[in-house]
Amino acid sequence: MAKIGFIITAGGVGKRMGTELPKQFINLCGRPILIHTLERIYKACPQGEFVVVLPNQWISTWNKLYSEYQCNVPHSVVVGGDERFHSVKNGIIALKNAEYIAVHDGVRPLVTLELIESLIYSAETNGCA
């Protein structure tokens, strides 16, 4: 299997949600949404390299939640940019060994394992997905 890097962008502030806490940290079925997302992708590809991209002011919140909810997915955290493009770029720079790069929105935890696996297969077979 090719070396795959996953960039999980979580830079939104959730203005439309009307909450003080950004939506990536809101509880869904007992765990923060971002933890669900990270664990789901890890389950599909545990050998992947993972980078979570967050606004600087929310990194300490993420670190606290990651520890509090005993999430064990190895990953690095990088500061996002002014626009999604800049955040993805910062994530790419942080990846060490990826032959392929997947970008996923941190507040989309319901992606299926089958979809992730089929995208990986497509990328390996066709060079992209």
C-alpha positions in Angstrom: 0.0 0.0 0.0 1.2 3.5 -0.8 2.0 6.0 1.9 -1.0 8.2 2.3 -1.2 11.5 4.2 -4.5 12.7 5.5 -5.0 16.4 6.1 -8.0 17.1 8.3 -9.0 20.7 8.1 -10.9 22.0 11.1 -10.6 25.8 10.9 -14.2 26.8 10.9 -15.7 28.8 13.8 -19.3 27.7 13.3 -20.9 31.1 13.1 -24.0 29.7 11.5 -24.3 27.2 14.4 -24.8 30.0 16.8 -22.5 28.5 19.5 -19.4 29.8 21.2 -17.6 26.5 20.6 -16.6 25.8 17.0 -18.6 23.0 15.5 -15.5 20.6 15.3 -15.5 20.5 19.1 -19.3 20.1 19.6 -20.3 16.8 21.2 -21.9 14.2 18.9 -22.9 10.9 20.7 -20.6 11.6 23.6 -17.4 12.7 21.7 -16.3 15.8 19.9 -17.0 15.7 16.2 -13.4 16.1 15.2 -12.4 13.0 17.3 -15.1 11.0 15.4 -13.7 12.2 12.1 -10.1 11.4 13.0 -10.9 8.0 14.4 -13.1 7.1 11.4 -10.3 7.9 8.9 -7.7 6.1 11.0 -9.9 3.0 11.2 -9.9 2.9 7.4 -6.2 3.5 7.0 -4.3 3.1 10.3 -0.9 3.2 8.5 -1.6 6.7 7.2 0.0 9.9 8.3 -2.4 12.3 9.9 -2.3 16.1 10.2 -5.0 18.1 11.9 -5.1 21.8 10.8 -6.6 24.2 13.3 -6.7 27.9 14.1 -3.9 28.8 16.5 -6.4 29.9 19.2 -8.1 26.5 19.3 -5.0 24.2 19.4 -5.0 24.0 23.2 -8.7 23.2 23.3 -8.0 20.3 20.8 -5.1 19.0 22.9 -7.3 19.0 26.0 -10.2 17.2 24.3 -7.8 14.7 22.6 -6.4 13.8 26.0 -9.8 14.0 27.9 -11.5 11.6 25.4 -8.5 9.3 25.3 -8.2 9.5 21.5 -5.1 7.5 20.5 -4.8 8.4 16.8 -1.2 9.5 16.2 -1.2 12.9 14.4 0.5 16.2 14.2 -1.3 19.5 14.6 -0.5 22.6 12.5 -1.8 26.1 12.4 -4.2 26.9 9.6 -4.1 29.9 7.4 -6.5 32.8 6.4 -8.2 30.6 3.8 -8.7 26.9 3.3 -6.1 26.9 0.6 -3.5 28.2 3.1 -4.5 25.6 5.7 -4.2 22.7 3.2 -0.8 24.0 2.1 0.3 24.1 5.8 -0.9 20.5 6.1 1.0 19.4 3.0 4.2 21.0 4.3 3.7 19.1 7.6 3.4 15.7 5.9 6.7 13.7 6.0 6.3 10.6 3.9 3.1 10.8 1.9 3.0 9.6 -1.7 -0.7 10.5 -1.9 -2.6 13.2 0.0 -6.2 13.2 1.0 -7.9 16.2 2.4 -11.0 15.9 4.5 -13.2 18.3 6.4 -13.0 17.8 10.2 -16.7 18.2 10.7 -17.7 15.4 8.3 -17.5 12.4 10.6 -20.0 10.2 8.8 -17.7 9.4 5.8 -18.0 5.6 5.3 -15.0 3.3 5.6 -16.0 1.9 2.2 -15.7 5.3 0.6 -12.3 6.0 2.1 -11.0 2.6 1.1 -12.3 3.0 -2.5 -10.7 6.4 -2.8 -7.4 5.0 -1.6 -7.7 2.2 -4.1 -8.5 4.6 -6.9 -5.6 6.8 -6.0 -3.2 3.9 -6.0 -4.6 2.5 -9.2 -5.1 5.7 -11.2 -2.7 8.1 -9.6 -5.5 10.2 -8.2 -9.1 10.0 -7.0 
